[in-house]
């Protein structure tokens, strides 16, 4: 199993990171922190208590709604947390998560970015993601230009009507 040190996720069969697209993957070590689960605030509290009572080292990082910089303006009520555990503890954590009902009846399914329901071959490549971002930025700028132009024409129309 390969490991992305940047995203701290596992790549099972791909040669690139399923989260960031990096090709700088290495073999995973037992003490590497791995993204185990993404949970809301209530689930995170349950998981934290279970891991603490079982002596499992873990780390919670806020993500999604409520994550910085929005946390600077106040905490969102529906904050999400990524939960990281050492790779050597993943199997034990699976059992605990099943035991507290945080996971479904199915085989262990991570809730993080590395486990999408889509076909891995259908995922966009890094170049495609960059192209989509560039096109999105260009379309946004065109939209802003259009709104400003229409507003300017409207103001000119009002000025000419008043004079």
C-alpha positions in Angstrom: 0.0 0.0 0.0 1.3 3.4 -0.9 1.2 6.6 1.2 1.0 10.3 0.3 2.9 12.2 3.0 1.3 15.5 1.8 -2.4 14.5 2.2 -1.7 11.6 4.6 -4.0 9.2 2.7 -3.4 5.7 1.4 -3.4 4.8 -2.3 -4.3 1.2 -2.7 -3.6 0.5 -6.3 -3.0 3.8 -8.0 0.4 5.3 -8.7 -0.9 8.8 -7.8 -2.5 10.2 -4.7 -6.3 9.9 -5.0 -6.7 13.2 -3.1 -4.1 15.6 -4.6 -2.8 13.8 -7.6 0.8 13.7 -6.4 3.0 11.0 -7.8 5.4 11.2 -4.9 4.1 8.2 -3.0 6.1 5.9 -0.7 5.5 2.7 1.2 3.5 3.3 4.4 5.1 2.9 7.8 3.3 1.8 11.0 3.6 5.2 12.6 2.5 7.3 9.6 -0.7 9.2 10.4 -3.4 8.1 8.0 -6.8 9.7 7.3 -9.2 7.2 8.8 -12.6 8.9 8.8 -14.4 12.2 8.2 -17.1 12.8 10.8 -19.4 15.6 12.0 -19.0 17.1 15.4 -21.3 14.6 17.2 -19.7 11.5 15.6 -16.3 13.0 16.3 -17.1 13.2 20.0 -18.1 9.6 20.1 -15.0 8.5 18.2 -12.8 10.6 20.4 -14.2 9.0 23.6 -13.9 5.5 22.1 -10.3 6.0 21.0 -9.3 7.7 24.3 -10.7 4.8 26.3 -8.9 2.3 24.2 -5.6 4.2 24.3 -5.4 4.9 20.5 -3.5 8.0 19.6 -5.4 10.1 17.1 -5.7 13.6 15.7 -8.7 15.6 14.7 -8.5 18.4 12.1 -11.4 20.6 11.2 -12.3 20.6 7.5 -15.2 21.6 5.3 -17.7 24.1 6.6 -16.4 25.7 9.7 -12.7 25.2 8.9 -10.3 28.1 8.8 -10.7 30.9 7.7 -14.4 30.8 8.6 -13.5 29.6 12.1 -12.0 33.1 12.6 -15.4 34.5 12.3 -17.2 32.0 14.6 -17.6 28.3 14.7 -20.1 26.7 12.3 -22.6 24.4 13.9 -22.0 21.7 11.2 -18.2 21.4 11.3 -16.6 18.4 9.8 -13.4 16.7 11.2 -10.8 14.5 9.5 -9.7 11.9 12.0 -6.1 10.6 11.6 -4.6 7.6 13.3 -1.3 5.8 13.0 -1.3 3.2 10.2 -0.5 0.4 12.6 -3.7 1.1 14.5 -6.1 1.2 11.5 -7.4 -2.4 11.9 -8.1 -1.9 15.6 -9.8 1.4 14.8 -12.0 -0.3 12.3 -13.3 -2.7 15.0 -13.9 0.2 17.4 -15.8 2.2 14.8 -18.0 -0.8 14.0 -18.5 -1.4 17.7 -19.8 2.1 18.4 -21.9 2.2 15.2 -20.0 4.9 13.4 -19.7 2.6 10.3 -22.3 0.7 8.4 -22.7 -3.0 8.2 -20.6 -3.2 5.1 -16.9 -3.7 4.9 -14.9 -0.8 6.3 -15.6 2.3 4.2 -13.5 5.3 4.8 -15.4 8.6 4.7 -12.4 10.6 3.4 -11.4 11.8 0.0 -9.6 8.6 -0.9 -12.9 6.6 -1.0 -15.2 7.9 -3.6 -18.1 5.9 -5.0 -16.9 6.7 -8.5 -14.8 4.4 -10.6 -11.1 5.3 -9.9 -10.4 5.3 -13.7 -13.1 7.9 -14.1 -11.4 10.4 -11.8 -9.9 13.5 -13.4 -6.2 13.7 -13.9 -4.2 16.5 -12.4 -4.0 18.2 -15.8 -7.8 18.0 -16.2 -8.4 19.5 -12.8 -6.0 22.4 -13.6 -7.8 23.0 -16.9 -11.2 23.0 -15.1 -9.9 25.5 -12.5 -8.5 27.8 -15.2 -11.7 27.7 -17.3 -13.7 28.3 -14.1 -11.6 31.4 -13.3 -12.0 32.7 -16.9 -15.8 32.2 -16.8 -16.0 34.0 -13.4 -14.0 37.0 -14.7 -16.3 37.1 -17.8 -19.3 37.1 -15.6 -17.9 39.9 -13.4 -17.1 41.9 -16.6 -20.6 41.3 -17.9 -22.2 42.5 -14.7 -20.0 45.6 -14.5 -20.7 46.4 -18.2 -24.5 46.1 -17.7 -24.4 48.2 -14.6 -22.3 50.9 -16.4 -24.8 50.9 -19.3 -27.7 51.2 -16.9 -26.1 54.2 -15.1 -25.4 55.9 -18.4 -29.0 55.3 -19.4 -30.3 56.9 -16.2 -27.9 59.9 -16.5 -29.1 60.5 -20.1 -32.7 60.2 -19.1 -32.3 62.8 -16.3 -30.5 65.3 -18.4 
